[in-house]
Amino acid sequence: MHDFHYKNGKLFCENVAVEDLVKQAGSPLYVYSQKTIVENVNRLEIALAPLDVTICYAMKANASLGILGLMACMELGFDVVSIGELRKVHFAGGDTKRCVFAGVGKTEAEITDALKLGIYSFNVESVPELERINRIAGKLHKKAPVSIRVNPNVDAETHAKITTGTYANKFGIAFEEVEAIYRKAKRSYKNLHLKGVQMHIGSQLTDTAPFVKAVKKMIPLVKTLRDKYDIEFFSLGGGIGIAYQDALESGSADWWQTKGKNFISPEKFADALIPLLQPLGVKILIEPGRFIVGNAGILVTRVEYVKQTPKKNFVVVDAAMN
């Protein structure tokens, strides 16, 4: 649900007419609904309340300083994929110690700076990365918090370009190899704190079934890592999808009770996964991005020209690359 609606033929964001914002600020401009963002976060927190859960906002979804500041005020964690994003969290007032650092190509400089700033955990994508983090942490006389990103080889049933949890993707370490890597890390990499384990199977999932399949596959591994290496968290990654078709209509509760009744929601996500996750007895992390902000903003643009050609008509706007 969201807070964009028409009233007497005029588009409103919450109780503010969008055309009034254009008069004040000009165009083009982005308009965000704080109420929508807060309600999206609250729905996740309420649905997942039976778990010890931390929400780490995936700031790749929208890294506006205003939005990051709001997330910081709500005491969310953050999912970052570069040192620039981590610094931006810090600048916006967020707590870097609630940040997970993801990405397959972390540089030596990024790892060094992240360790100096202090983060919750690195989501580690490969053995060479694990070795690099261990070496740099040793030089800095620090214990680096790490979690292995597991590739569970589960089809997310989403668009091929945003599927990340199969062996055809570059992300994570193959499920069958993970336990041996934890064993080696415990024995040989003395500058690491084996803090958790992570997965992320894809983006824009509109059904709970792929999440359930992946979690069921991960449960025996999580139990083993908990018992042998005392890990404290299991991160499910992100991926909860939003409604693009009927985007404006989906702001109302009525839409979700009719057309959207089979669409994923925080409540359906929680109902499907809490029975699987609660017995694990570890902290649960989720890394939503699109779900929190994807329906909370609009781009407002002005039509400058309508250009007619023999083939088609073009509407030229002031937000385009003209």
Secondary structure by P-SEA (a helix, b strand, c coil): cccccccccccccccccaaaaaaaccccbbbbbaaaaaaaaaaaaaaacccbbbbbbcccccccaaaaaaaaaabbbbbbccaaaaaaaaaaccccccbbbbcccccaaaaaaaaaacccccccccaaaaaaaaaaaaaacbbbbbbbbcccccccccccccccccccccccccccccaaaaaaaacccccccccccccccccccccaaaaaaaaaaaaaaaaaaaaacccccccccccccccccccccccccccccccccccccaaaaaaacccccccccbbbbbbbccccccccbbbbbbbccccccccbbbbbcccccc
